[in-house]
């Protein structure tokens, strides 16, 4: 379990094909998560994807990424020199600064527009249509492992506003129009949507705010 509060960026040093997928090696020398020390068998969120550490030392992390993960996330796009976001698993005693994340990517979206004006930075992402039911104004979304608040929602896209700290500490400053990004919708929103669909049956109409009010999930 993660919260989308990225601790550091790492750099891909190798992406070597193997019979199961790819062995991914990261330079983690800039990451010193105290008092935690990554060890083989641990889970680390790598740009939104929960991966199991295969090898670890003070300068690198190694992961075996299977073919299914490569096909359903952007990790298959990585090459040496590319940056990735890192977050260790959350522990019971630490503040939950973002939102609960599993590191199970729901879909890959595409950045359609970036506005980097003098007063704000806004990024618009088009997800697959089936993900739009889980994307609500002021709700949470994880983009490449970064917990963000949804600023605006259109019929086929959503927009997030990025603060300078997020731009400095994560890879989102590099994501321009056309870039592919890993998306994980808020687990609480997904639970509500699935509960409503079960209540209404498979032929349920598209989820709306009126439907949420009728079911008692939001105030009138």
N, C-alpha and C positions, 0 to 999 in steps of 0.2 A: 504494500500500500504506500502511496506517495501523496504529496500535496501540491505539486507543481511549482514549488519554490526552488528554482534551479540554483545550485551552489557554485557551479563553475562550468566553463567550457573546456573541452578537451579536443585534441586534434587526431584524426585518423592517421595512423602511420602505416597500416597494412590492411588489405581486404583480400584474403587469399581463399580462393574456391577450395572446397573439400567435398567429399561424397555426400555430406548432409546439407550443404549450403555454402556458408562463408565463415572463415575464422577472422574476426574483426579485432584489430589491435589498436588501442588508443594510447596516446601520450597523455598521462594524467599528472604530470609533474607540477602543474599549477594548482592541483586540487589536494588540499590537506584537510579533510573533514575531521576535525577534532571533536570528541576523543575517539570517534569511529575510524577503524581501519578496514578498508575493503579486503575481503578474503575469498578464496575459491568457494563456490556454493552460495555466495550472497547474491541478492537481487539488487540491480542498479537500474535506474530509469535512464535510458540513453535516447535523448530526443523524443521522449514520449513512449518508448518501448521498454517494457520490463524484460531485462536480460539477466541471465545467470553468469556470474564471473567464473571463468575457467582457470585463469591464471592472474595473479596480482603481485605487484611489487611497488615500491615507492615511485617508480617512473612510468608504469604502464598498467593497463587493464586489458585482458583478453577475453573475448566472448565467442562462443560458437553460435551462429545465427542460422536457424534452419530455413529450408526453402519456403515454407509457408509464411514465415515472418517476413522474408525478403519480398514475397509476392504481395503482401497486404500492407506493407509500410514503405517508407522511403529509404530504409536502411540498405536496400539493394542498389540505391543510386550512389552510395558513398564511395569515395576514392581517397587515396592518400592526400593529405593536406586539408581535407574538409573538416570544419568544426562541428562538434555535437554538444548538446546540453547534458549535464550530469546532475542526478539527484539520488541520494541514498534512500533506503526505505525509512518511513516515518517511525518514530518510537513514541511510546505513551507519554513520555515526560516533556516532549517538545511542543512549542506552539504550532497550531495548525493555521499557518498564514495564508494558505491558498484554499483548495477544496480537495475532497477525497478523490484520488485517482488510483486506478488499478494498473496502469501501464499496458492496458489492452486496447490497442488502437482500433477504433470503430471504422475508420475510413481514411483515405488520402484525399485531401482537398487541394485546390489550386488557388494561389494568390492571383486575384484579378486586378487589383489596384492598390497602390501605396501612395498616400498623401503625406509628405514630410515637410509641411509648412513650418514657418517660424514659431508658431504657437502650439502645434500639436502634431503627432504622428499617428495616422490611422491606416490600418491594413484591412482590406476586404478580401474575404476568402469565399470561394464557391465550393461547397461540399457536394457529395453525391445527393440526389434528391431524397433518398430514403433517410438521410440524417437530419433533414430540416425539421422534423417533428420534435426533435430533442433540443432544438436551438431556440431559446426564448430571450426576449430583451431583459437585460440586467442579470441573466443567468450566467453560469460558468461554462467555460470551454477550455480544453487543453490543446494548445497548438505547439507541436514539437516539444511536448513535455512542460510547457509554460502555462501556469494557471492564469486565465484572463477572464475579465468580465465583458460580456457581449454588449456593445454599445448600441448597435442598430441591427435590425433584421429585415431583409427584403424577401421576395418570393423565392429566390434561388441563391441567396448569398447572405453573409453576415459581416459586420465590421467590428473591429476591436480598436481601442485607443491604447497606445503604448507609451509608458512613461520613460524618461531618460534612463532610469536605473535598469529597466527591462532591456532597453536597447544596448546598454553597455555590457550587461552580464550574460546575455543569451545570444543565440544565433538569429533572432528575429530581425535584427537590423540588416541582415544580408538577404532576407527573403523579399524579392521583388516580383513584379507581375510575371506570371508564368511559372513561378516556383511551386513545387509540390511540397505539401506539409502534412504531417501526421495529426489526425484529429481524434480526440476522445471526448465524447459528450459527458456531461455530468451524470454520475450514476444515480443520483436521486431523481433527476428528471426522467431518465430512462425507466426507472422503476415505476414512476407515476404513469407514464405513457403506456407501458406494458400492462399495468393493472387496469387502466381504463379500457384498453383493447380487449382484455379478457372479459371485463364486465359487459361490454357492448357486443362482443362477438367479432368474428373475422371480417364481417361486412361493415364495420364501424366507419362512420364518416371521418374526414380529416380532423385531427385534434385542433380545437380552438380554445380561446380563453373562455367562451361561453360554456363549453363542455367541462372545463376545469372548475368553473364556478358551480355548475349544476352538480358536479360530483363532490363538492365541498373541499377541493384542494386549495382554492384561493378565495379571498373575501369578495363579496359583491361590491 
